Amino acid sequence: MTQRKLRFALFGNEYQAKKSTAIQKILSYLSERKAEVFVERAFYDFVTQEQHLPIEATGVFDELDFDVNFVISMGGDGTFLKAASRVGAKEIPILGVNMGRLGFLADVLPSEIENALQTVFDGTYLVEEHTVIQIDVDGGTILGSPYALNDIAVLKRDNASMISIRASINGEYLVTYQADGLIVSTPTGSTAYNLSNGGPIIVPDAGILCLTPVAPHSLNVRPIAISDTSSVQLTVESRSHNFLVAIDGRSEKLLEGTKITISKAPYQIKIIKRQSQRYFSTLREKMMWGIDQRQ
């Protein structure tokens, strides 16, 4: 029986010049397996024109214009989030190759690329499905993608005083936060901005969202976990009469009084994992979670 020809889309980081040669290793392996490879245009131009690396690909693509079986993200977690945003409702499985430092989402090391790709061709890989959230605004406009894999945060402007954020869950009033901001995090994002502000770590399949205040004025206001089927309504008051909304770290300015609704998106992001990978071991290895450093 003839094995079907697989198609891959490749995203990369244009700011990691010394590490971009790993693309040749990936392309060489995929070429040996007779796969078709399409490279994001910005990354392709960076590698060929600025780094002068001779690479051969089936083609290049712009924005959302790709139809493949798998996506490979080469970079750190920021590159992975960009790839996930482009994949969106296509729900194409993503393999994250860690060319950065921590790499919690992009957790395949360059030395492990061939082994990870082998599991894809063998069909022995696992797929984790990760919740995505979306933002809707009444009285304003979101210019970029309204979807986030990690988190959506409402934040004060850089030089502004704290803001007031009135929060309701499914239409029922929760509390008014007096703080520098509020993070609505998915389980995927629980180890990112949420964790740095004292929020809990949430396993990927928990079915939970977390609301975590940023530098709250009251110590009585703590992070709260809610069902990911809930709808979060927010309105903001600010002395500067505007505020920021950050969607997976990409910030946009909105005017005071804009009504925001954050809810679960109608699709999930699929992340490729090897069978040897486990979530809790990743926590221990990447974040030194639970390690006692006392002498």
GUFIZA-349518 format. One line per field, with one value per residue: residue in one letter; x, y, z of N, C-alpha, C in turn. Coordinates in pm, 1 decimal. Layout:
BEGIN
rest (A/...)
nc1 (X/...)
nc2 (Y/...)
nc3 (Z/...)
cac1 (X/...)
cac2 (Y/...)
cac3 (Z/...)
cc1 (X/...)
cc2 (Y/...)
cc3 (Z/...)
***
This chain:
BEGIN
rest (M/T/Q/R/K/L/R/F/A/L/F/G/N/E/Y/Q/A/K/K/S/T/A/I/Q/K/I/L/S/Y/L/S/E/R/K/A/E/V/F/V/E/R/A/F/Y/D/F/V/T/Q/E/Q/H/L/P/I/E/A/T/G/V/F/D/E/L/D/F/D/V/N/F/V/I/S/M/G/G/D/G/T/F/L/K/A/A/S/R/V/G/A/K/E/I/P/I/L/G/V/N/M/G/R/L/G/F/L/A/D/V/L/P/S/E/I/E/N/A/L/Q/T/V/F/D/G/T/Y/L/V/E/E/H/T/V/I/Q/I/D/V/D/G/G/T/I/L/G/S/P/Y/A/L/N/D/I/A/V/L/K/R/D/N/A/S/M/I/S/I/R/A/S/I/N/G/E/Y/L/V/T/Y/Q/A/D/G/L/I/V/S/T/P/T/G/S/T/A/Y/N/L/S/N/G/G/P/I/I/V/P/D/A/G/I/L/C/L/T/P/V/A/P/H/S/L/N/V/R/P/I/A/I/S/D/T/S/S/V/Q/L/T/V/E/S/R/S/H/N/F/L/V/A/I/D/G/R/S/E/K/L/L/E/G/T/K/I/T/I/S/K/A/P/Y/Q/I/K/I/I/K/R/Q/S/Q/R/Y/F/S/T/L/R/E/K/M/M/W/G/I/D/Q/R/Q)
nc1 (85.2/59.9/203.7/40.6/114.0/238.0/159.5/312.5/310.9/531.4/628.5/833.8/1080.9/1178.2/1377.1/1583.2/1861.7/2099.5/2000.6/1848.6/1936.7/1848.9/1627.0/1710.2/1769.2/1517.3/1386.6/1543.1/1493.0/1216.9/1211.3/1335.6/1132.6/951.0/768.0/552.1/636.7/553.1/645.2/611.4/592.0/733.7/922.9/1055.1/1170.0/1341.3/1521.9/1633.5/1708.1/1824.3/1977.5/2093.4/2066.2/2053.3/1760.1/1514.1/1183.2/840.0/669.4/570.5/372.5/116.5/-18.1/-322.9/-325.7/-292.0/-305.3/-277.1/-153.1/-16.0/133.7/441.1/607.2/875.6/1064.6/1018.8/772.4/625.2/635.8/498.1/242.1/177.2/164.2/-46.4/-253.6/-277.3/-349.4/-596.6/-939.8/-893.1/-789.3/-554.8/-306.6/-30.4/320.8/560.2/877.2/1140.7/1321.0/1386.9/1410.1/1261.1/1028.5/759.3/525.6/633.4/804.3/983.6/1314.2/1587.6/1762.4/1591.7/1427.2/1411.5/1331.7/1083.5/942.7/940.4/753.6/526.6/507.8/487.4/252.1/232.4/211.5/71.2/-222.5/-296.8/-577.3/-644.7/-806.0/-943.8/-999.2/-1223.4/-1276.3/-1532.7/-1647.7/-1851.5/-1921.2/-1673.3/-1380.5/-1201.2/-898.8/-718.3/-682.8/-944.7/-904.1/-755.3/-502.0/-357.1/-423.4/-646.7/-616.1/-715.9/-588.9/-427.5/-312.5/33.9/131.9/-77.0/-307.0/-437.1/-709.7/-1069.8/-1252.7/-1539.1/-1678.7/-1872.3/-2021.4/-2168.3/-2373.2/-2422.3/-2332.1/-1998.8/-1755.8/-1598.6/-1297.5/-1026.3/-745.4/-429.5/-494.1/-670.5/-656.9/-780.2/-749.8/-669.0/-628.4/-390.1/-258.1/-214.9/34.3/174.5/140.9/-60.8/38.8/261.4/141.5/41.4/-157.5/-315.5/-168.0/-306.5/-421.4/-424.0/-672.4/-871.4/-1105.1/-1146.7/-1143.6/-947.5/-968.2/-755.6/-636.0/-425.3/-184.5/-373.8/-568.1/-682.5/-611.1/-788.5/-894.3/-872.7/-737.5/-982.1/-1138.0/-1335.0/-1594.0/-1514.0/-1718.6/-1844.7/-1946.9/-1775.5/-1826.0/-1707.3/-1658.2/-1491.6/-1353.5/-1155.5/-913.7/-775.8/-949.0/-929.6/-805.9/-605.5/-635.1/-505.3/-437.0/-329.3/-86.2/-71.7/-140.2/-420.3/-587.6/-871.0/-1171.2/-1288.0/-1575.5/-1639.1/-1795.0/-1701.9/-1693.9/-1589.5/-1537.3/-1554.8/-1402.3/-1529.1/-1370.8/-1078.2/-723.3/-493.1/-228.0/72.0/210.5/469.9/462.3/619.7/614.8/485.4/252.2/301.1/568.6/681.9/623.9/791.7/1045.6/1068.8/990.3/1097.0/925.6/816.7/1068.1/1302.0/1524.0/1682.2/1982.5)
nc2 (-120.2/220.8/489.9/785.3/1114.8/1357.1/1692.1/1989.1/2294.5/2555.3/2759.5/3026.2/3203.1/3522.3/3654.6/3512.3/3460.3/3299.8/3052.3/2969.7/2786.4/2535.1/2485.6/2371.5/2112.5/2012.9/2041.0/1874.3/1622.8/1598.7/1607.3/1367.1/1198.5/1243.5/1448.8/1738.0/2076.1/2389.3/2720.1/2991.2/3315.6/3547.2/3432.2/3266.3/3457.4/3582.7/3376.2/3305.2/3548.7/3721.0/3554.1/3399.7/3126.9/2829.6/2690.4/2445.9/2439.6/2338.9/2548.5/2889.0/3075.0/3313.5/3473.1/3329.5/3146.1/2848.4/2496.6/2217.1/1909.2/1910.6/2144.1/2307.1/2474.3/2682.8/2814.1/3013.2/3012.3/3232.8/3234.5/2998.2/3072.0/3258.0/3091.0/2926.0/3110.7/3163.0/2911.6/2862.9/2801.7/2599.3/2383.0/2227.6/1997.0/2100.4/2105.2/2195.2/2329.8/2401.0/2681.5/2876.6/2988.1/2896.4/2745.9/2615.2/2555.9/2513.1/2246.2/2062.9/1984.7/2105.8/1892.8/1682.5/1681.5/1508.8/1266.6/1340.7/1409.2/1161.8/1022.6/1146.1/1062.7/791.4/779.1/759.2/955.9/1173.0/1374.7/1674.9/1858.4/2195.0/2455.3/2750.6/3100.4/3378.8/3725.3/3963.9/4285.0/4555.3/4855.7/4918.0/4825.9/4540.1/4511.6/4314.3/3953.6/3805.8/3594.1/3386.1/3171.0/3154.6/3379.5/3654.7/3985.4/4266.3/4584.2/4861.9/5173.1/5251.9/5479.0/5537.4/5557.4/5301.2/5092.1/5051.7/4759.1/4617.7/4310.0/4041.7/3717.2/3509.1/3696.4/3748.7/3956.2/3973.7/4102.3/4422.6/4500.5/4678.1/4760.4/4704.0/4560.1/4281.1/3936.6/3695.6/3368.4/3072.8/2713.7/2652.2/2898.2/2928.2/2886.5/3105.7/3449.1/3456.2/3288.7/3433.7/3637.0/3529.4/3342.1/3012.9/2697.2/2518.3/2214.4/2098.9/1974.9/2052.5/2202.2/2466.6/2820.1/3097.2/3383.6/3636.1/3896.5/4180.7/4319.9/4395.7/4639.0/4568.7/4322.9/4125.2/4029.5/3762.2/3520.3/3349.0/3049.5/2940.6/2770.1/2671.8/2704.4/2929.5/3275.0/3576.2/3901.5/4230.1/4566.3/4877.8/5142.2/5432.0/5677.0/5788.6/5752.2/5553.3/5223.2/4921.0/4620.9/4304.9/4046.3/3739.5/3866.1/4064.1/4395.6/4620.1/4937.0/5046.4/5235.9/5386.3/5250.3/5070.0/4764.5/4441.8/4103.1/3785.3/3460.7/3102.8/2983.4/2854.7/2643.6/2430.0/2424.2/2200.7/2020.1/1857.6/1584.9/1374.1/1026.9/980.5/1212.4/1387.0/1586.3/1664.2/1596.3/1773.8/2013.6/1986.7/1970.9/2196.7/2415.2/2373.8/2287.8/2221.5/2153.3/2122.7/2349.4/2385.6/2359.0)
nc3 (0.0/-85.6/85.3/190.3/70.6/280.5/383.5/491.4/680.9/752.0/1012.3/1136.7/1339.1/1276.9/1411.3/1517.1/1427.5/1448.2/1495.5/1287.7/1100.7/1160.6/1014.8/779.6/853.7/914.9/665.1/507.0/618.8/576.5/301.7/235.4/308.0/115.5/149.3/117.6/156.1/281.5/330.5/555.1/420.9/525.5/696.3/516.5/341.3/522.0/589.9/338.3/210.1/402.5/571.5/383.2/329.5/152.2/76.6/-0.2/-86.9/-125.0/-170.1/-87.1/152.5/242.5/529.5/603.3/404.1/354.6/313.1/467.7/622.4/862.6/1092.8/1154.3/1405.3/1446.7/1687.3/1979.3/2243.2/2167.8/1886.9/1847.5/1939.3/1743.5/1519.3/1600.9/1602.9/1331.2/1237.2/1368.4/1324.4/1145.2/1271.1/1248.8/1344.0/1548.9/1565.8/1791.6/1776.2/1981.8/1970.1/2135.0/2474.0/2721.5/2628.5/2667.3/2529.4/2274.5/2268.3/2163.9/2127.8/1918.1/1869.9/1882.8/1667.7/1438.1/1552.7/1658.7/1424.8/1305.6/1459.5/1368.0/1099.6/1145.2/1277.6/1551.6/1733.7/1990.0/2041.5/2192.8/2292.3/2309.3/2481.8/2338.0/2370.2/2308.2/2224.5/2235.6/2151.5/2248.2/2133.4/2050.8/1853.0/1753.2/1598.2/1516.1/1531.6/1721.7/1889.9/2143.3/2259.9/2494.1/2682.9/2758.4/2842.2/3033.2/3069.7/3233.4/3085.1/3017.4/3167.2/3329.4/3612.7/3836.0/3716.6/3711.1/3701.6/3619.3/3674.4/3551.3/3559.9/3335.4/3325.6/3593.1/3857.5/3969.6/4094.5/4144.2/4021.2/4148.2/4013.1/3836.1/3622.2/3464.9/3412.8/3195.2/3173.4/2988.9/3046.0/2907.8/2906.6/3174.1/3284.2/3211.9/3183.8/3375.4/3584.6/3668.9/3800.0/4026.9/3983.8/3952.7/3842.0/3576.4/3453.1/3109.5/3024.4/3199.7/3176.7/3257.5/3316.6/3428.1/3633.9/3702.8/3895.1/3823.2/4015.6/4236.5/4420.1/4657.4/4899.1/4944.4/4712.7/4511.9/4271.5/4068.4/3968.6/3696.5/3509.9/3175.5/3001.8/3069.0/3036.1/3034.9/3135.9/3102.2/3208.2/3190.7/3383.8/3366.3/3453.4/3247.1/3047.3/2861.4/2780.8/2772.3/2583.6/2584.8/2372.5/2376.9/2426.7/2231.2/2200.5/2204.9/2192.4/2372.4/2426.3/2729.3/2885.9/2691.4/2632.4/2715.8/2621.2/2707.5/2604.3/2546.8/2252.3/1934.8/1853.1/1895.3/1968.3/1836.5/1962.7/1893.6/2062.7/2184.0/2275.3/2492.8/2633.6/2911.3/3092.5/3363.3/3400.4/3224.9/3355.6/3579.0/3458.8/3284.4/3441.6/3684.0/3881.0/4203.4/4293.5/4550.4/4654.0/4869.0/5055.5)
cac1 (0.0/137.9/180.2/-2.0/211.9/197.1/185.8/347.7/332.4/640.5/639.9/960.4/1109.2/1273.1/1470.0/1677.0/1948.7/2196.6/1934.3/1761.9/1988.0/1775.9/1526.0/1767.0/1756.6/1377.1/1355.0/1612.3/1421.8/1087.9/1237.3/1361.3/1004.8/868.6/661.5/545.2/660.2/524.2/706.7/555.5/673.0/825.0/1033.1/1129.6/1251.2/1446.2/1622.0/1700.6/1763.1/1909.3/2073.3/2154.8/2066.2/1986.4/1659.1/1419.5/1048.6/737.9/614.9/556.9/233.5/91.9/-129.6/-399.7/-336.7/-224.2/-391.6/-178.6/-189.2/49.7/205.7/561.2/644.3/1016.1/1090.6/976.1/627.5/565.4/618.3/391.2/114.9/148.4/121.4/-179.5/-348.6/-298.1/-420.3/-733.7/-1044.5/-849.3/-762.8/-443.7/-213.9/90.7/439.9/640.8/1020.9/1187.7/1444.6/1401.5/1468.5/1180.1/961.7/659.5/441.7/728.5/883.4/1073.2/1446.3/1641.9/1822.9/1484.4/1338.8/1390.2/1253.9/945.4/881.6/920.1/625.6/420.5/496.3/445.8/119.5/241.6/207.2/-51.8/-274.2/-363.7/-669.1/-634.2/-914.0/-918.7/-1102.3/-1243.1/-1325.4/-1628.2/-1658.0/-1970.0/-1880.8/-1534.8/-1342.2/-1074.3/-842.7/-654.4/-759.0/-1008.9/-888.3/-633.5/-473.2/-307.5/-500.8/-690.8/-598.3/-754.4/-478.0/-416.5/-206.5/162.8/150.5/-206.4/-330.7/-510.9/-840.2/-1179.9/-1303.5/-1660.2/-1683.6/-1988.9/-2009.8/-2299.9/-2468.3/-2432.2/-2223.0/-1896.9/-1683.9/-1530.9/-1154.2/-944.5/-617.2/-362.2/-553.6/-732.6/-622.3/-866.7/-652.8/-700.9/-529.3/-263.1/-194.1/-203.0/175.5/235.2/112.8/-142.4/123.6/349.4/60.4/-9.8/-265.8/-282.5/-139.1/-425.5/-389.3/-489.6/-807.6/-949.8/-1232.7/-1150.1/-1080.4/-910.2/-964.1/-646.7/-608.9/-287.1/-157.9/-500.7/-559.4/-726.3/-554.6/-898.1/-932.9/-783.5/-777.6/-1098.6/-1153.1/-1473.3/-1609.3/-1481.3/-1842.0/-1897.5/-1924.4/-1724.6/-1854.7/-1623.3/-1661.3/-1373.8/-1345.3/-1016.2/-893.4/-727.0/-1063.4/-904.0/-731.1/-551.9/-672.5/-395.0/-485.2/-203.5/25.6/-85.3/-222.9/-499.8/-646.3/-1015.5/-1220.4/-1363.2/-1716.8/-1655.4/-1835.6/-1623.0/-1738.8/-1487.7/-1599.9/-1484.6/-1413.2/-1595.5/-1272.8/-963.7/-593.4/-440.3/-82.5/132.3/298.9/521.3/407.4/707.0/594.0/375.3/236.7/363.6/714.0/717.0/624.3/911.2/1166.5/1074.8/967.1/1154.7/811.2/825.3/1206.9/1350.2/1659.5/1755.2/2105.9)
cac2 (0.0/343.1/585.3/914.7/1221.6/1454.5/1833.4/2063.2/2439.0/2585.5/2895.0/3044.5/3329.7/3600.2/3726.4/3417.1/3436.2/3193.8/2923.5/2944.3/2676.8/2411.6/2463.4/2281.1/1977.6/1974.3/2027.4/1757.3/1503.3/1592.8/1576.4/1223.1/1128.1/1284.3/1537.3/1872.8/2173.5/2528.1/2805.1/3126.0/3402.6/3633.3/3349.2/3223.2/3570.3/3603.5/3270.2/3303.7/3678.3/3779.6/3455.5/3342.1/2982.0/2766.3/2593.6/2407.8/2415.4/2323.0/2680.4/2980.5/3116.2/3436.4/3478.5/3207.4/3075.2/2718.8/2379.5/2112.8/1810.1/1944.4/2270.9/2305.3/2606.0/2686.9/2934.6/2997.6/3006.1/3342.5/3185.6/2898.3/3142.9/3314.7/2980.4/2883.5/3212.2/3144.4/2785.2/2893.6/2700.6/2489.0/2273.7/2145.1/1971.0/2181.1/2054.6/2309.4/2308.3/2506.0/2750.1/2985.0/2955.8/2808.3/2652.8/2529.9/2509.4/2457.8/2166.2/1970.2/2042.9/2084.9/1759.6/1583.9/1708.3/1392.5/1169.7/1389.9/1396.9/1019.5/983.7/1198.0/973.8/659.4/788.2/719.3/1076.4/1204.8/1509.3/1743.2/1962.3/2307.5/2553.9/2885.5/3196.3/3487.2/3850.7/4043.8/4418.5/4634.1/4995.1/4929.5/4736.1/4468.6/4516.9/4187.8/3833.2/3813.1/3464.8/3370.2/3038.9/3172.7/3466.4/3788.5/4068.8/4407.0/4646.2/5007.7/5227.1/5252.1/5588.4/5566.3/5498.9/5174.7/5100.5/4978.0/4660.4/4552.7/4177.0/3955.7/3583.2/3469.2/3801.6/3769.5/4041.0/3907.4/4199.0/4528.0/4497.6/4798.7/4694.1/4742.4/4484.7/4152.7/3834.5/3579.7/3272.2/2933.4/2625.3/2666.0/3021.4/2935.1/2887.9/3224.9/3574.6/3420.2/3235.8/3540.5/3724.5/3454.1/3251.9/2870.7/2614.2/2440.4/2112.5/2135.2/1923.8/2077.7/2267.5/2580.4/2948.6/3161.5/3529.1/3672.7/4040.2/4227.4/4419.7/4447.1/4735.4/4498.6/4189.5/4029.1/3985.4/3653.6/3453.6/3262.3/2957.6/2923.1/2676.6/2734.3/2730.4/3056.4/3398.5/3680.5/4036.5/4328.8/4707.9/4940.8/5286.0/5472.2/5821.9/5829.3/5730.3/5443.0/5114.6/4825.8/4480.2/4225.0/3915.9/3663.8/3959.5/4168.9/4496.9/4719.5/5036.7/5061.8/5350.0/5361.6/5224.4/4958.9/4640.9/4329.1/3968.2/3683.1/3328.3/2994.1/2984.9/2734.2/2545.2/2408.1/2410.6/2066.5/2022.8/1725.2/1542.8/1237.7/942.4/986.6/1339.7/1396.3/1725.3/1691.1/1592.5/1900.6/2113.2/1971.0/1995.4/2332.1/2520.5/2329.0/2286.2/2129.2/2119.8/2180.7/2397.9/2404.0/2278.7)
cac3 (0.0/-96.2/192.1/137.2/81.6/381.1/354.5/612.2/677.2/844.1/1065.8/1206.7/1405.7/1196.3/1498.1/1575.2/1313.2/1469.2/1511.9/1173.9/1018.3/1193.1/911.2/680.5/908.3/898.5/523.2/456.2/664.8/508.9/160.8/228.6/322.4/1.7/196.3/61.0/262.5/247.0/432.6/569.1/335.9/600.9/743.7/397.8/295.6/621.4/579.8/207.7/169.8/506.1/619.5/263.7/340.7/37.3/118.9/-103.7/-35.3/-228.9/-197.6/26.4/170.5/317.3/624.5/627.3/276.5/351.9/328.7/495.6/724.0/988.5/1102.0/1238.0/1455.2/1487.4/1764.6/2116.8/2260.6/2091.8/1750.2/1852.5/1949.8/1611.1/1433.7/1646.3/1558.4/1187.7/1218.4/1405.9/1310.1/1059.3/1365.4/1201.8/1455.1/1547.2/1632.7/1832.2/1793.7/2071.8/1935.7/2231.1/2604.2/2805.4/2538.0/2730.2/2418.9/2177.5/2362.5/2095.6/2111.1/1783.2/1861.0/1883.6/1553.9/1352.9/1629.0/1667.6/1293.1/1279.7/1520.5/1281.3/984.1/1192.5/1337.1/1692.4/1816.6/2061.0/2017.2/2303.8/2246.0/2401.5/2472.5/2286.9/2409.7/2213.6/2280.5/2158.9/2210.0/2215.9/2147.2/2006.7/1744.6/1761.6/1464.2/1484.4/1563.1/1852.8/1956.5/2222.6/2314.4/2630.8/2770.7/2720.3/2960.9/3031.8/3141.0/3230.1/3000.7/3087.1/3262.5/3392.2/3743.7/3825.6/3654.6/3774.2/3606.5/3670.5/3614.8/3571.1/3502.7/3283.9/3358.3/3738.1/3905.4/4050.9/4176.4/4069.4/4050.8/4145.2/3988.7/3712.2/3512.9/3492.7/3314.1/3177.4/3123.2/2961.1/3106.8/2837.1/2950.8/3319.7/3321.5/3153.9/3254.8/3490.7/3692.1/3718.5/3884.6/4140.8/3947.4/3965.4/3725.6/3541.9/3352.8/2982.9/3001.8/3321.5/3147.9/3350.3/3291.3/3554.7/3638.2/3793.0/3892.1/3815.2/4120.0/4290.1/4529.6/4778.6/4916.8/4955.9/4579.3/4471.0/4146.6/4078.5/3855.8/3653.9/3398.9/3047.5/2927.8/3119.6/2962.0/3125.1/3088.0/3169.2/3170.0/3251.6/3406.8/3374.6/3455.6/3115.3/2958.5/2769.8/2842.6/2676.2/2589.1/2529.7/2324.7/2364.2/2429.3/2129.9/2266.4/2133.5/2281.6/2368.3/2502.1/2852.1/2862.4/2599.1/2699.7/2666.5/2655.5/2680.9/2611.2/2479.8/2106.6/1882.2/1807.1/1982.5/1904.2/1855.6/1979.0/1881.7/2170.9/2174.0/2380.1/2610.1/2701.9/3005.2/3136.1/3492.8/3384.3/3160.8/3462.1/3661.0/3381.8/3228.0/3540.8/3810.9/3971.6/4317.1/4328.6/4675.3/4628.3/4994.3/5068.0)
cc1 (88.7/101.1/143.0/105.0/159.7/240.1/206.4/355.3/432.8/640.4/772.5/972.5/1215.2/1377.9/1570.0/1773.6/2039.4/2132.2/1852.8/1810.9/1917.5/1668.7/1578.6/1754.5/1614.4/1345.1/1421.4/1537.9/1289.3/1103.5/1262.3/1231.4/903.5/750.0/665.3/554.1/636.8/570.2/638.1/648.5/774.2/945.8/1119.6/1222.0/1366.8/1558.6/1700.8/1769.4/1857.3/2014.8/2143.5/2169.6/1991.8/1887.0/1564.2/1285.8/951.8/679.9/615.4/410.2/227.6/-27.6/-196.3/-404.8/-252.6/-324.8/-300.8/-232.6/-135.3/117.7/326.2/593.3/787.6/1043.7/1059.5/824.4/556.4/540.2/506.3/255.0/75.9/98.5/-19.3/-286.6/-379.7/-376.1/-567.6/-827.3/-1008.2/-823.6/-658.5/-349.2/-82.0/201.3/529.7/785.8/1077.8/1323.1/1472.6/1461.8/1381.9/1106.7/863.6/562.5/527.1/830.2/970.5/1207.0/1497.1/1702.9/1717.8/1393.7/1307.6/1306.3/1107.5/873.4/854.7/787.5/507.9/399.2/449.1/303.2/117.5/239.5/72.7/-95.6/-344.2/-453.3/-675.7/-743.8/-863.3/-1031.5/-1109.2/-1298.4/-1421.2/-1641.6/-1783.0/-1936.3/-1736.7/-1506.4/-1208.7/-1018.7/-781.2/-744.9/-818.5/-986.9/-754.6/-621.8/-429.8/-402.9/-545.9/-686.3/-647.2/-655.2/-484.2/-308.8/-79.4/174.1/22.1/-211.0/-414.2/-650.3/-943.0/-1242.2/-1422.6/-1678.6/-1812.0/-1963.7/-2149.4/-2408.8/-2483.9/-2309.4/-2128.1/-1830.9/-1631.9/-1385.3/-1097.2/-800.7/-550.2/-418.9/-616.9/-701.1/-731.0/-783.5/-715.5/-604.4/-392.1/-187.4/-172.3/-58.4/248.6/206.0/32.4/-56.8/211.7/274.4/-8.3/-124.8/-221.8/-240.4/-260.3/-387.7/-475.2/-634.8/-902.8/-1086.7/-1254.8/-1087.8/-1047.7/-907.8/-863.5/-620.5/-459.5/-269.2/-287.4/-479.2/-596.7/-665.5/-662.6/-942.2/-830.0/-826.8/-896.4/-1109.1/-1300.9/-1477.9/-1577.0/-1602.3/-1904.9/-1866.3/-1886.3/-1751.9/-1774.9/-1654.1/-1555.2/-1394.4/-1199.1/-1005.4/-843.8/-832.4/-1035.9/-820.1/-683.4/-618.8/-562.0/-446.9/-363.4/-85.5/18.5/-186.1/-297.5/-563.7/-796.8/-1056.6/-1296.5/-1511.6/-1744.0/-1692.0/-1766.3/-1687.0/-1631.0/-1551.4/-1515.9/-1508.1/-1476.1/-1498.8/-1161.8/-835.9/-537.2/-287.3/-28.9/227.0/349.3/469.1/491.6/687.2/471.3/372.7/313.5/515.7/763.1/720.0/753.5/1037.4/1179.1/1068.2/1026.2/1047.9/829.4/966.9/1247.7/1497.2/1738.3/1875.7/2098.5)
cc2 (125.2/440.6/721.8/1020.5/1328.0/1595.1/1908.3/2212.7/2473.2/2733.3/2906.8/3183.0/3404.8/3671.6/3633.4/3370.5/3314.9/3055.6/2883.1/2829.8/2544.3/2383.3/2366.8/2135.5/1926.2/1949.7/1904.0/1629.3/1487.9/1560.1/1426.6/1143.1/1170.1/1372.4/1670.2/1972.9/2314.7/2616.1/2940.9/3226.0/3487.2/3554.6/3301.4/3334.6/3596.4/3501.7/3279.5/3435.1/3738.3/3681.8/3380.8/3190.4/2922.6/2660.4/2566.8/2374.7/2402.0/2457.9/2765.0/3020.8/3244.3/3417.0/3342.3/3114.9/2947.8/2607.8/2258.0/2014.1/1846.2/2080.2/2250.6/2448.9/2599.7/2819.5/2909.0/2988.9/3119.0/3303.1/3083.4/2965.7/3205.9/3206.8/2935.1/2981.3/3196.1/3015.0/2801.6/2775.8/2588.8/2363.5/2175.3/2120.4/2046.3/2110.8/2173.2/2271.4/2426.8/2560.9/2864.0/2936.3/2855.5/2702.4/2559.6/2475.0/2444.4/2376.0/2059.8/2039.9/2018.7/1946.2/1648.9/1593.3/1582.0/1286.2/1209.7/1376.2/1250.3/971.9/1032.3/1103.5/834.6/659.1/749.4/838.9/1087.8/1345.6/1560.8/1852.4/2072.3/2410.7/2687.7/2975.2/3310.2/3608.6/3915.9/4178.2/4487.7/4780.7/5018.2/4828.5/4671.3/4456.7/4384.2/4070.3/3843.0/3687.2/3455.8/3227.2/3049.1/3253.0/3593.0/3872.4/4210.3/4479.4/4797.8/5048.3/5242.2/5357.6/5625.2/5507.9/5372.3/5199.2/5022.4/4886.7/4590.6/4420.1/4105.4/3822.0/3536.8/3568.3/3829.5/3845.7/3962.8/4005.8/4308.7/4531.3/4639.5/4749.5/4753.0/4666.9/4355.7/4057.5/3727.8/3475.9/3136.8/2845.1/2636.1/2787.9/3030.4/2938.3/3010.3/3348.2/3549.3/3376.9/3344.8/3640.3/3647.7/3361.9/3106.8/2807.5/2523.8/2340.3/2135.3/2091.5/1951.4/2140.1/2391.5/2703.4/3011.5/3313.0/3570.2/3822.5/4069.1/4341.0/4479.0/4540.2/4670.0/4359.7/4082.9/3973.0/3884.7/3596.9/3360.9/3178.8/2938.8/2821.4/2746.6/2749.9/2863.0/3171.0/3507.4/3816.6/4138.1/4468.8/4779.0/5090.7/5321.6/5623.8/5873.8/5808.4/5629.6/5338.0/5020.8/4689.6/4403.9/4085.4/3833.3/3758.2/4071.4/4271.5/4585.9/4813.3/5042.8/5179.2/5305.9/5345.1/5114.4/4832.6/4522.3/4198.0/3869.6/3546.5/3226.7/3001.3/2854.6/2630.1/2531.5/2404.6/2273.0/2071.2/1880.0/1700.2/1402.3/1156.1/945.4/1115.0/1333.3/1536.4/1753.1/1684.0/1719.5/2013.4/2106.9/2010.8/2140.0/2441.2/2487.9/2324.4/2180.2/2094.8/2193.6/2218.9/2424.7/2310.2/2193.2)
cc3 (0.0/15.4/134.4/162.1/178.4/341.1/486.5/583.1/785.9/881.5/1139.8/1265.4/1326.7/1279.8/1565.5/1467.2/1332.1/1472.6/1388.6/1086.3/1048.1/1089.4/806.0/724.7/889.1/752.1/462.8/494.6/590.4/361.2/142.3/237.2/215.7/43.6/121.2/175.4/209.5/362.8/434.2/500.9/414.4/650.3/626.9/348.7/391.2/604.0/449.4/174.6/274.3/557.1/506.1/274.5/221.3/85.6/2.5/-38.8/-152.0/-268.4/-72.4/36.3/253.1/409.9/643.5/506.3/274.5/381.5/343.6/598.2/861.4/977.7/1193.1/1275.5/1504.9/1557.0/1910.0/2124.5/2186.9/1947.3/1744.3/1858.4/1816.0/1516.4/1470.4/1600.8/1410.0/1160.6/1250.8/1390.5/1213.0/1142.6/1313.2/1319.6/1438.1/1625.2/1663.9/1856.8/1869.8/2028.1/2033.5/2360.7/2679.9/2723.3/2605.4/2626.6/2310.6/2256.4/2297.2/2073.8/1969.4/1764.4/1853.0/1761.5/1474.6/1423.9/1636.3/1534.1/1258.0/1338.7/1437.0/1162.7/1024.8/1246.9/1483.7/1786.9/1888.7/2025.1/2142.6/2246.2/2351.5/2374.2/2420.5/2336.5/2308.4/2284.6/2182.0/2228.7/2158.3/2241.4/2108.7/1897.4/1774.6/1620.1/1421.5/1516.7/1702.9/1937.3/2029.2/2272.9/2460.2/2718.5/2699.4/2846.9/2934.2/3122.5/3134.2/3129.1/3082.4/3196.3/3335.9/3533.1/3726.1/3767.2/3735.6/3669.1/3670.5/3598.3/3651.6/3502.9/3463.8/3324.7/3506.2/3787.3/3995.2/4146.4/4084.8/4113.5/4044.3/4132.6/3864.5/3592.9/3560.2/3377.4/3312.0/3103.5/3094.6/3040.5/3039.4/2885.8/3100.8/3365.8/3267.4/3241.1/3381.9/3609.2/3751.9/3805.6/3997.6/4111.7/3954.0/3833.4/3701.4/3433.6/3228.7/2969.1/3117.8/3293.3/3232.4/3284.9/3426.2/3537.5/3744.9/3784.7/3885.7/3915.7/4176.3/4408.1/4662.2/4783.4/4930.7/4821.3/4529.0/4335.5/4169.5/3951.5/3825.8/3540.7/3266.4/2955.5/2970.5/3024.7/3062.2/3063.4/3170.6/3116.0/3251.7/3267.3/3428.0/3374.7/3321.5/3006.9/2846.9/2842.4/2732.9/2693.5/2516.8/2497.9/2289.5/2347.6/2327.5/2178.1/2167.6/2234.6/2261.3/2456.1/2626.0/2819.6/2763.0/2676.4/2633.1/2711.6/2613.3/2702.4/2535.7/2328.8/2056.8/1827.1/1910.8/1900.0/1939.4/1855.5/1977.2/1998.4/2140.6/2292.9/2507.1/2690.9/2791.8/3064.9/3265.1/3484.8/3316.4/3263.5/3542.9/3585.0/3335.5/3334.8/3677.0/3920.0/4079.5/4359.6/4455.6/4656.8/4756.8/4999.3/5194.5)
***
